[in-house]
Amino acid sequence: MPPNTVVDIPDFADIHLARARINDWTRLTPVLSDPGLDRELGCFVYCKCENLQRTGSFKFRGASNAISRLSEDGVEGDVATHSSGNHGAALALAAKLDGRKAHVVMPENSVVMKIAAVRRYGGIVHFCAPTQQSREDELAKLVEDGKIPVPPYDHADIIAGQGTAALELIQEVSTLEQVITPVGGGGLISGTAIAVGSTGQQVYGVEPEGAADTVASLEQGERVKSWTPDTIADGLRAIIGERNFTVIRNQVRQVFTVSDEDIRRAMYLFWQELRMVIEPSSATVVAAIRNHPEVFAGKKVGAIISGGNIDPGNWQSLTKRN
């Protein structure tokens, strides 16, 4: 099916409905700015701090919306997904709050802290090889066993839920000119693009050079279906989803790439100026803004800081300057 004919993509109204649906479960995360960060990046940056969301990332929004929709529709039973960590933890907690169990397929090289988080929130972990195909194959086995699939990004309810972060951001800072998010599977950026699509802001994405399947897909004109990621940004190692790619093609102005060294420097800068430890996936947006003054200089930029799930013991080694 050509990318522009994908059906079941949420619209702006769906994001508003998701916001109302998950209001009692999620946190209204703060939007922070800092003069020092603005000076370093050469623009006015408003950071939507989803690192302070429940489970430590924006993923709890989509998971909460998906689980709430199952309840609304009277669908009972345990759920299953695949995840590098953040979606798995989010789904585990959302399922627990709704009296369900979540089964999470995770690559065997997942961050130890994220594995522990899934289990802490009540999820059951199933390991697989660190490839997209292995993730999908193991999830298919769980679905055959009767579990209800809740995909991490390529699903209308997930996209709508993730879009609520951008909705809150533009409601708080109505004068934004641009919004930028990380790109992994594409739930956050596609939800963001739909949320701000009618308000005039330009939407940008960023992914690591070692997981640049979205950029490759855009260059080829069709979605890349196989990629072996190599990046410290573990939350962005997934292949872009079909619905997500359709939205990106139609509504996102540009997707940048940044190196792992760019990410390390951005993590350090964010800590230096805001005293917040963020995970590598989040730092990609800071790195992209810094790398592209021709796009962002002097602008009012909304940056969605996607998560903060990083082992404090590993932070120093991740941000070590060469």
FISE-895331 format. One record per residue (C-alpha): residue number from 0; residue in three letters; x, y, z. Coordinates in steps of 0.001 Angstrom, whole numbers, always signed. Example, Ala and Ser with C-alpha at 12.3 -4.5 7.8 and 13.67 -1.06 7.14 Angstrom:
<pts>
+------+-------+---------+---------+---------+
! bami ! nuvex !      px !      py !      pz !
+------+-------+---------+---------+---------+
!    0 !   ALA !  +12300 !   -4500 !   +7800 !
!    1 !   SER !  +13670 !   -1060 !   +7140 !
+------+-------+---------+---------+---------+
</pts>
This chain:
<pts>
+------+-------+---------+---------+---------+
! bami ! nuvex !      px !      py !      pz !
+------+-------+---------+---------+---------+
!    0 !   MET !      +0 !      +0 !      +0 !
!    1 !   PRO !   +1520 !   +3402 !    -917 !
!    2 !   PRO !   +2391 !   +5496 !   +2178 !
!    3 !   ASN !    -140 !   +8216 !   +1402 !
!    4 !   THR !   -3081 !   +5782 !   +1399 !
!    5 !   VAL !   -2655 !   +4471 !   +4945 !
!    6 !   VAL !   -5948 !   +4612 !   +6829 !
!    7 !   ASP !   -6726 !   +4931 !  +10533 !
!    8 !   ILE !   -4574 !   +7981 !  +11215 !
!    9 !   PRO !   -5915 !  +10165 !  +14060 !
!   10 !   ASP !   -6862 !  +13792 !  +13574 !
!   11 !   PHE !   -6782 !  +16892 !  +15762 !
!   12 !   ALA !  -10096 !  +15988 !  +17401 !
!   13 !   ASP !   -8720 !  +12567 !  +18369 !
!   14 !   ILE !   -5843 !  +14230 !  +20205 !
!   15 !   HIS !   -8242 !  +16431 !  +22149 !
!   16 !   LEU !  -10297 !  +13350 !  +23045 !
!   17 !   ALA !   -7125 !  +11555 !  +24147 !
!   18 !   ARG !   -6199 !  +14505 !  +26354 !
!   19 !   ALA !   -9542 !  +14324 !  +28139 !
!   20 !   ARG !   -9350 !  +10538 !  +28388 !
!   21 !   ILE !   -5906 !  +10372 !  +30047 !
!   22 !   ASN !   -6172 !  +13514 !  +32153 !
!   23 !   ASP !   -6518 !  +11639 !  +35447 !
!   24 !   TRP !   -3583 !   +9311 !  +34722 !
!   25 !   THR !    -897 !  +11555 !  +33259 !
!   26 !   ARG !   +1006 !  +14537 !  +34621 !
!   27 !   LEU !    +789 !  +18004 !  +33126 !
!   28 !   THR !   +4546 !  +18298 !  +32646 !
!   29 !   PRO !   +6243 !  +21701 !  +32879 !
!   30 !   VAL !   +7532 !  +23793 !  +29996 !
!   31 !   LEU !  +10921 !  +25188 !  +31016 !
!   32 !   SER !  +13235 !  +27742 !  +29457 !
!   33 !   ASP !  +16651 !  +29007 !  +30485 !
!   34 !   PRO !  +18677 !  +32060 !  +29373 !
!   35 !   GLY !  +21906 !  +30058 !  +29367 !
!   36 !   LEU !  +20443 !  +27377 !  +27103 !
!   37 !   ASP !  +19042 !  +30079 !  +24813 !
!   38 !   ARG !  +22486 !  +31681 !  +24510 !
!   39 !   GLU !  +24152 !  +28370 !  +23720 !
!   40 !   LEU !  +21570 !  +27451 !  +21078 !
!   41 !   GLY !  +21027 !  +30904 !  +19608 !
!   42 !   CYS !  +17242 !  +30848 !  +19903 !
!   43 !   PHE !  +14443 !  +30840 !  +22460 !
!   44 !   VAL !  +13861 !  +27243 !  +23528 !
!   45 !   TYR !  +10810 !  +26065 !  +25439 !
!   46 !   CYS !  +11368 !  +22537 !  +26724 !
!   47 !   LYS !   +8334 !  +20318 !  +27286 !
!   48 !   CYS !   +9802 !  +18127 !  +30021 !
!   49 !   GLU !   +8368 !  +14673 !  +29434 !
!   50 !   ASN !  +11326 !  +13339 !  +31396 !
!   51 !   LEU !   +9119 !  +14305 !  +34371 !
!   52 !   GLN !   +6117 !  +12332 !  +33072 !
!   53 !   ARG !   +5041 !   +9177 !  +34910 !
!   54 !   THR !   +7412 !   +6289 !  +34038 !
!   55 !   GLY !   +9932 !   +8938 !  +32951 !
!   56 !   SER !   +8857 !   +9480 !  +29345 !
!   57 !   PHE !   +6118 !  +10682 !  +26985 !
!   58 !   LYS !   +5289 !   +7039 !  +26261 !
!   59 !   PHE !   +2888 !   +6898 !  +29188 !
!   60 !   ARG !    +532 !   +9176 !  +27251 !
!   61 !   GLY !     +44 !   +6806 !  +24342 !
!   62 !   ALA !     -79 !   +3704 !  +26521 !
!   63 !   SER !   -2708 !   +5280 !  +28771 !
!   64 !   ASN !   -4837 !   +6271 !  +25808 !
!   65 !   ALA !   -4618 !   +2811 !  +24234 !
!   66 !   ILE !   -5518 !   +1007 !  +27464 !
!   67 !   SER !   -8356 !   +3445 !  +28168 !
!   68 !   ARG !   -9775 !   +2805 !  +24695 !
!   69 !   LEU !   -9733 !    -955 !  +25326 !
!   70 !   SER !  -11739 !    -401 !  +28490 !
!   71 !   GLU !  -14188 !   +1919 !  +26726 !
!   72 !   ASP !  -14745 !    -714 !  +24063 !
!   73 !   GLY !  -15220 !   -3489 !  +26612 !
!   74 !   VAL !  -12131 !   -5410 !  +25490 !
!   75 !   GLU !  -10759 !   -7491 !  +28357 !
!   76 !   GLY !   -7486 !   -9372 !  +28690 !
!   77 !   ASP !   -3757 !   -8921 !  +29066 !
!   78 !   VAL !   -1762 !   -6893 !  +26561 !
!   79 !   ALA !   +1542 !   -7313 !  +24751 !
!   80 !   THR !   +4039 !   -5126 !  +22927 !
!   81 !   HIS !   +7680 !   -4819 !  +21917 !
!   82 !   SER !   +9856 !   -2041 !  +23260 !
!   83 !   SER !  +13415 !    -952 !  +23995 !
!   84 !   GLY !  +12110 !     +89 !  +27404 !
!   85 !   ASN !  +10081 !   +3278 !  +27698 !
!   86 !   HIS !   +6913 !   +2071 !  +25973 !
!   87 !   GLY !   +7187 !   -1227 !  +27821 !
!   88 !   ALA !   +7320 !    +489 !  +31194 !
!   89 !   ALA !   +4502 !   +2827 !  +30217 !
!   90 !   LEU !   +2275 !      -9 !  +29051 !
!   91 !   ALA !   +3080 !   -2040 !  +32162 !
!   92 !   LEU !   +1898 !    +778 !  +34427 !
!   93 !   ALA !   -1160 !   +1647 !  +32318 !
!   94 !   ALA !   -2164 !   -2015 !  +32225 !
!   95 !   LYS !   -1651 !   -2349 !  +35976 !
!   96 !   LEU !   -3862 !    +685 !  +36634 !
!   97 !   ASP !   -6571 !   -1012 !  +34562 !
!   98 !   GLY !   -6225 !   -4411 !  +36243 !
!   99 !   ARG !   -4324 !   -6092 !  +33395 !
!  100 !   LYS !    -885 !   -7599 !  +32847 !
!  101 !   ALA !   +1511 !   -6379 !  +30156 !
!  102 !   HIS !   +3906 !   -8712 !  +28331 !
!  103 !   VAL !   +6863 !   -6837 !  +26830 !
!  104 !   VAL !   +9251 !   -8151 !  +24188 !
!  105 !   MET !  +12625 !   -6436 !  +24710 !
!  106 !   PRO !  +15924 !   -6707 !  +22801 !
!  107 !   GLU !  +18517 !   -8617 !  +24780 !
!  108 !   ASN !  +20801 !   -5553 !  +24680 !
!  109 !   SER !  +18224 !   -3269 !  +26323 !
!  110 !   VAL !  +19396 !    -900 !  +29052 !
!  111 !   VAL !  +19358 !   -2758 !  +32377 !
!  112 !   MET !  +17551 !     +68 !  +34159 !
!  113 !   LYS !  +14760 !      -5 !  +31576 !
!  114 !   ILE !  +14332 !   -3765 !  +31919 !
!  115 !   ALA !  +14051 !   -3294 !  +35669 !
!  116 !   ALA !  +11493 !    -513 !  +35186 !
!  117 !   VAL !   +9195 !   -2730 !  +33099 !
!  118 !   ARG !   +9298 !   -5349 !  +35827 !
!  119 !   ARG !   +8860 !   -2786 !  +38604 !
!  120 !   TYR !   +5616 !   -1591 !  +37034 !
!  121 !   GLY !   +4347 !   -5157 !  +36834 !
!  122 !   GLY !   +5313 !   -6064 !  +33262 !
!  123 !   ILE !   +6544 !   -9506 !  +32175 !
!  124 !   VAL !   +9692 !   -9315 !  +30018 !
!  125 !   HIS !  +10377 !  -11599 !  +27027 !
!  126 !   PHE !  +13836 !  -11155 !  +25482 !
!  127 !   CYS !  +14634 !  -11288 !  +21763 !
!  128 !   ALA !  +17522 !  -10607 !  +19390 !
!  129 !   PRO !  +18189 !   -6877 !  +18811 !
!  130 !   THR !  +16490 !   -6638 !  +15413 !
!  131 !   GLN !  +13118 !   -5297 !  +14307 !
!  132 !   GLN !  +12136 !   -8663 !  +12845 !
!  133 !   SER !  +12902 !  -10481 !  +16097 !
!  134 !   ARG !  +10795 !   -7988 !  +18027 !
!  135 !   GLU !   +7846 !   -8489 !  +15707 !
!  136 !   ASP !   +8199 !  -12277 !  +15607 !
!  137 !   GLU !   +8203 !  -12590 !  +19395 !
!  138 !   LEU !   +5245 !  -10241 !  +19704 !
!  139 !   ALA !   +3344 !  -12327 !  +17143 !
!  140 !   LYS !   +3807 !  -15399 !  +19353 !
!  141 !   LEU !   +2271 !  -13578 !  +22314 !
!  142 !   VAL !    -659 !  -12434 !  +20197 !
!  143 !   GLU !   -1216 !  -16023 !  +19013 !
!  144 !   ASP !   -1349 !  -16953 !  +22682 !
!  145 !   GLY !   -4284 !  -14585 !  +23201 !
!  146 !   LYS !   -2604 !  -11355 !  +24287 !
!  147 !   ILE !   -3983 !   -8076 !  +22933 !
!  148 !   PRO !   -1341 !   -6231 !  +20882 !
!  149 !   VAL !    -608 !   -2602 !  +21774 !
!  150 !   PRO !   +2031 !   -1463 !  +19266 !
!  151 !   PRO !   +4621 !   +1041 !  +20493 !
!  152 !   TYR !   +4050 !   +3674 !  +17778 !
!  153 !   ASP !   +2214 !   +2508 !  +14631 !
!  154 !   HIS !   -1300 !   +2711 !  +16083 !
!  155 !   ALA !   -3930 !   +5460 !  +15988 !
!  156 !   ASP !   -4546 !   +5471 !  +19757 !
!  157 !   ILE !    -825 !   +5612 !  +20504 !
!  158 !   ILE !    -263 !   +8477 !  +18054 !
!  159 !   ALA !   -3198 !  +10430 !  +19487 !
!  160 !   GLY !   -1958 !   +9936 !  +23025 !
!  161 !   GLN !   +1577 !  +11070 !  +22185 !
!  162 !   GLY !    +172 !  +14147 !  +20461 !
!  163 !   THR !   -1180 !  +15409 !  +23774 !
!  164 !   ALA !   +2322 !  +16526 !  +24801 !
!  165 !   ALA !   +2514 !  +18946 !  +21862 !
!  166 !   LEU !   -1079 !  +20015 !  +22449 !
!  167 !   GLU !    -198 !  +21063 !  +25993 !
!  168 !   LEU !   +2979 !  +22757 !  +24761 !
!  169 !   ILE !   +1273 !  +24993 !  +22191 !
!  170 !   GLN !   -1533 !  +25792 !  +24610 !
!  171 !   GLU !   +1031 !  +27026 !  +27140 !
!  172 !   VAL !   +3293 !  +28851 !  +24666 !
!  173 !   SER !   +1034 !  +30062 !  +21873 !
!  174 !   THR !   +3761 !  +32143 !  +20194 !
!  175 !   LEU !   +5966 !  +29195 !  +19194 !
!  176 !   GLU !   +7244 !  +29250 !  +15620 !
!  177 !   GLN !   +8746 !  +25757 !  +15479 !
!  178 !   VAL !   +8458 !  +22422 !  +17296 !
!  179 !   ILE !  +11053 !  +19646 !  +17236 !
!  180 !   THR !  +10903 !  +16076 !  +18553 !
!  181 !   PRO !  +13073 !  +12959 !  +18451 !
!  182 !   VAL !  +12184 !  +10283 !  +15888 !
!  183 !   GLY !  +12281 !   +6559 !  +16653 !
!  184 !   GLY !   +9210 !   +4619 !  +15614 !
!  185 !   GLY !   +7477 !   +7927 !  +14976 !
!  186 !   GLY !   +4622 !   +8044 !  +17488 !
!  187 !   LEU !   +5732 !  +11303 !  +19070 !
!  188 !   ILE !   +6537 !  +13231 !  +15908 !
!  189 !   SER !   +3420 !  +12104 !  +14065 !
!  190 !   GLY !   +1213 !  +12988 !  +17032 !
!  191 !   THR !   +3022 !  +16312 !  +17314 !
!  192 !   ALA !   +2564 !  +17106 !  +13625 !
!  193 !   ILE !   -1166 !  +16408 !  +13851 !
!  194 !   ALA !   -1511 !  +18451 !  +17061 !
!  195 !   VAL !    +141 !  +21567 !  +15627 !
!  196 !   GLY !    -868 !  +21075 !  +11992 !
!  197 !   SER !   -3578 !  +23723 !  +12015 !
!  198 !   THR !   -1738 !  +26274 !  +14162 !
!  199 !   GLY !   +1078 !  +27275 !  +11809 !
!  200 !   GLN !   +4205 !  +26014 !  +13589 !
!  201 !   GLN !   +6833 !  +24237 !  +11524 !
!  202 !   VAL !   +7504 !  +20694 !  +12761 !
!  203 !   TYR !  +10974 !  +19143 !  +12656 !
!  204 !   GLY !  +12317 !  +15759 !  +13706 !
!  205 !   VAL !  +15733 !  +14378 !  +14542 !
!  206 !   GLU !  +17191 !  +10894 !  +14698 !
!  207 !   PRO !  +20686 !   +9517 !  +15355 !
!  208 !   GLU !  +23021 !   +8928 !  +12413 !
!  209 !   GLY !  +23195 !   +5291 !  +13499 !
!  210 !   ALA !  +19410 !   +4893 !  +13305 !
!  211 !   ALA !  +18589 !   +7135 !  +10361 !
!  212 !   ASP !  +15979 !   +4937 !   +8715 !
!  213 !   THR !  +13460 !   +7793 !   +8520 !
!  214 !   VAL !  +15843 !   +9997 !   +6560 !
!  215 !   ALA !  +16646 !   +7046 !   +4299 !
!  216 !   SER !  +12924 !   +6418 !   +3827 !
!  217 !   LEU !  +12305 !  +10036 !   +2876 !
!  218 !   GLU !  +15206 !   +9998 !    +434 !
!  219 !   GLN !  +13965 !   +6774 !   -1188 !
!  220 !   GLY !  +10350 !   +7851 !   -1248 !
!  221 !   GLU !   +9199 !   +4725 !    +553 !
!  222 !   ARG !   +9465 !   +3306 !   +4049 !
!  223 !   VAL !  +12645 !   +1393 !   +4866 !
!  224 !   LYS !  +11672 !   -1930 !   +6440 !
!  225 !   SER !  +15052 !   -3176 !   +7640 !
!  226 !   TRP !  +17786 !   -1383 !   +9564 !
!  227 !   THR !  +20442 !   -2423 !  +12072 !
!  228 !   PRO !  +20747 !    +498 !  +14485 !
!  229 !   ASP !  +24004 !   +1554 !  +16131 !
!  230 !   THR !  +23570 !   +4472 !  +18526 !
!  231 !   ILE !  +23670 !   +5355 !  +22216 !
!  232 !   ALA !  +20092 !   +6657 !  +21847 !
!  233 !   ASP !  +18498 !   +3320 !  +22702 !
!  234 !   GLY !  +14969 !   +4740 !  +22598 !
!  235 !   LEU !  +15314 !   +5616 !  +18903 !
!  236 !   ARG !  +16436 !   +2269 !  +17499 !
!  237 !   ALA !  +13041 !   +1229 !  +16102 !
!  238 !   ILE !  +12075 !   +1353 !  +12429 !
!  239 !   ILE !   +9656 !   +4143 !  +11502 !
!  240 !   GLY !   +6050 !   +2943 !  +11454 !
!  241 !   GLU !   +3799 !   +2976 !   +8397 !
!  242 !   ARG !   +1206 !   +5443 !   +9712 !
!  243 !   ASN !   +3982 !   +7515 !  +11232 !
!  244 !   PHE !   +5911 !   +7725 !   +7985 !
!  245 !   THR !   +2788 !   +8868 !   +6167 !
!  246 !   VAL !   +2321 !  +11756 !   +8602 !
!  247 !   ILE !   +6003 !  +12685 !   +8438 !
!  248 !   ARG !   +5974 !  +12748 !   +4635 !
!  249 !   ASN !   +2945 !  +14988 !   +4561 !
!  250 !   GLN !   +3321 !  +17234 !   +7612 !
!  251 !   VAL !   +6942 !  +17377 !   +8858 !
!  252 !   ARG !   +9203 !  +19980 !   +7314 !
!  253 !   GLN !  +12523 !  +18144 !   +7767 !
!  254 !   VAL !  +14180 !  +15327 !   +9727 !
!  255 !   PHE !  +17775 !  +15953 !  +10815 !
!  256 !   THR !  +20440 !  +13501 !  +11938 !
!  257 !   VAL !  +22949 !  +13944 !  +14747 !
!  258 !   SER !  +26015 !  +11942 !  +15757 !
!  259 !   ASP !  +26431 !  +10157 !  +19073 !
!  260 !   GLU !  +29085 !  +12733 !  +19962 !
!  261 !   ASP !  +26557 !  +15509 !  +19271 !
!  262 !   ILE !  +24150 !  +13714 !  +21606 !
!  263 !   ARG !  +26738 !  +13423 !  +24373 !
!  264 !   ARG !  +27518 !  +17123 !  +24211 !
!  265 !   ALA !  +23834 !  +18002 !  +24241 !
!  266 !   MET !  +23203 !  +15852 !  +27313 !
!  267 !   TYR !  +26005 !  +17644 !  +29114 !
!  268 !   LEU !  +24760 !  +21070 !  +28014 !
!  269 !   PHE !  +21239 !  +20339 !  +29258 !
!  270 !   TRP !  +22581 !  +19269 !  +32623 !
!  271 !   GLN !  +24890 !  +22276 !  +32780 !
!  272 !   GLU !  +22138 !  +24824 !  +32095 !
!  273 !   LEU !  +18990 !  +23209 !  +33558 !
!  274 !   ARG !  +20552 !  +20738 !  +36005 !
!  275 !   MET !  +18486 !  +17922 !  +34506 !
!  276 !   VAL !  +19804 !  +14509 !  +33497 !
!  277 !   ILE !  +18053 !  +13444 !  +30285 !
!  278 !   GLU !  +18473 !  +10291 !  +28240 !
!  279 !   PRO !  +20311 !  +10302 !  +24892 !
!  280 !   SER !  +17091 !  +10111 !  +22867 !
!  281 !   SER !  +15899 !  +13393 !  +24412 !
!  282 !   ALA !  +19199 !  +15126 !  +23804 !
!  283 !   THR !  +18901 !  +14691 !  +20038 !
!  284 !   VAL !  +16595 !  +17711 !  +19833 !
!  285 !   VAL !  +19091 !  +19920 !  +21655 !
!  286 !   ALA !  +21867 !  +18667 !  +19378 !
!  287 !   ALA !  +19858 !  +19354 !  +16217 !
!  288 !   ILE !  +19003 !  +22904 !  +17280 !
!  289 !   ARG !  +22663 !  +23563 !  +18045 !
!  290 !   ASN !  +23797 !  +22090 !  +14710 !
!  291 !   HIS !  +21354 !  +24041 !  +12522 !
!  292 !   PRO !  +21421 !  +27784 !  +13264 !
!  293 !   GLU !  +20332 !  +28391 !   +9672 !
!  294 !   VAL !  +16949 !  +26919 !  +10663 !
!  295 !   PHE !  +16494 !  +27815 !  +14330 !
!  296 !   ALA !  +18504 !  +31004 !  +15040 !
!  297 !   GLY !  +16384 !  +33672 !  +16683 !
!  298 !   LYS !  +13213 !  +31551 !  +16580 !
!  299 !   LYS !  +10859 !  +30511 !  +19361 !
!  300 !   VAL !  +11331 !  +26747 !  +19405 !
!  301 !   GLY !   +9332 !  +24155 !  +21314 !
!  302 !   ALA !  +11513 !  +21132 !  +22095 !
!  303 !   ILE !   +9891 !  +17990 !  +23418 !
!  304 !   ILE !  +12291 !  +16394 !  +25902 !
!  305 !   SER !  +11069 !  +12865 !  +25451 !
!  306 !   GLY !  +12430 !  +11090 !  +28527 !
!  307 !   GLY !  +14877 !  +10882 !  +31375 !
!  308 !   ASN !  +15345 !   +7154 !  +31854 !
!  309 !   ILE !  +19067 !   +6817 !  +32186 !
!  310 !   ASP !  +21106 !   +5008 !  +34813 !
!  311 !   PRO !  +22866 !   +7735 !  +36847 !
!  312 !   GLY !  +25856 !   +5412 !  +37120 !
!  313 !   ASN !  +26257 !   +5481 !  +33329 !
!  314 !   TRP !  +25693 !   +9203 !  +32824 !
!  315 !   GLN !  +29327 !  +10221 !  +33247 !
!  316 !   SER !  +30578 !   +7691 !  +30718 !
!  317 !   LEU !  +27869 !   +8651 !  +28219 !
!  318 !   THR !  +28684 !  +12347 !  +28444 !
!  319 !   LYS !  +32479 !  +12021 !  +28581 !
!  320 !   ARG !  +34026 !  +14574 !  +26275 !
!  321 !   ASN !  +36547 !  +13285 !  +23742 !
+------+-------+---------+---------+---------+
</pts>
